[in-house]
Amino acid sequence: MSEVRILGQLEGAKHAEGLTVIIDVFRAFTVECFLTSLGVKEILPVGEVSECLSLKKEHPDWYLVGERHGIKLEGFDVGNSPSQIVTGPDLSGRTVVHSTSAGVQGIVLARNATEVITGSFVNAAAVARYIKKQNPEIVSLVGMGLNGTEETAEDVLCCRYIKALVEGENPNLHRELADLRNTSGAKFFDRSKTASFPEPDFFMCLVPDIFNFVLKVDTSVNPYRINRIDI
């Protein structure tokens, strides 16, 4: 059985080894799952905002998705919001450039990993099945937290959930998921923050196992590409 390690934030990503799962529930890798389900051509995770804007200048039809501190970046088409994406324009066949303050930065920093995939609750069971199929010696689960610097309950819970599934357990998350409304998910119910943190995002991010695919990062190209692998 694989040795499953749980790490945290940007420092955790730097030290991740083996098959590495970069986890960002609120909201980066929930967003990427929904983008994939909408039939986008490809997703390019890019760390630097300036690079994203340069790519947009070169390719005006590319769609920019991103945030810093949860707020949509200037010059981007939409923030890091699954509900705004699914209610927005038709993205089928389009290239998406994605930049966030936590999840995407984790991808960029995971240079010691032998393989990088992303994870969130919406595809957690698929991630666990993929890990078991690959059966690597070491698995690193990296919860990216808030801005990549502070631990958050939802990412820790997702790490624990995936680890339990890999180890053959079947945990009941109902109560702990509900509790997130009063901790790290409270911002989605703050009416003063609705524009950046729409309430539907909270619920969309916390429905476990609705997508039967994993998103693997192709680090052999620049910019990186996200590839769908059906499980």
Secondary structure, DSSP 8 states (H G I E B T S, - for coil): --EEEEEEHHHHHHH--EEEEEE-TTTHHHHHHHHHHTT-SEEEE-S-HHHHHHHHHH-TTSEEEEEETTEE-TT-SB-S-HHHHHTSS--TT-EEEEE-SSHHHHHHH-TTEEEEEEE-GGGHHHHHHHHHHH--SEEEEEE--BTTTB--HHHHHHHHHHHHHHTT-----HHHHHHGGGTTTGGGG-GGGTTTS-HHHHHHHT-TT---EEEEEETTSSS-EEEEEE-
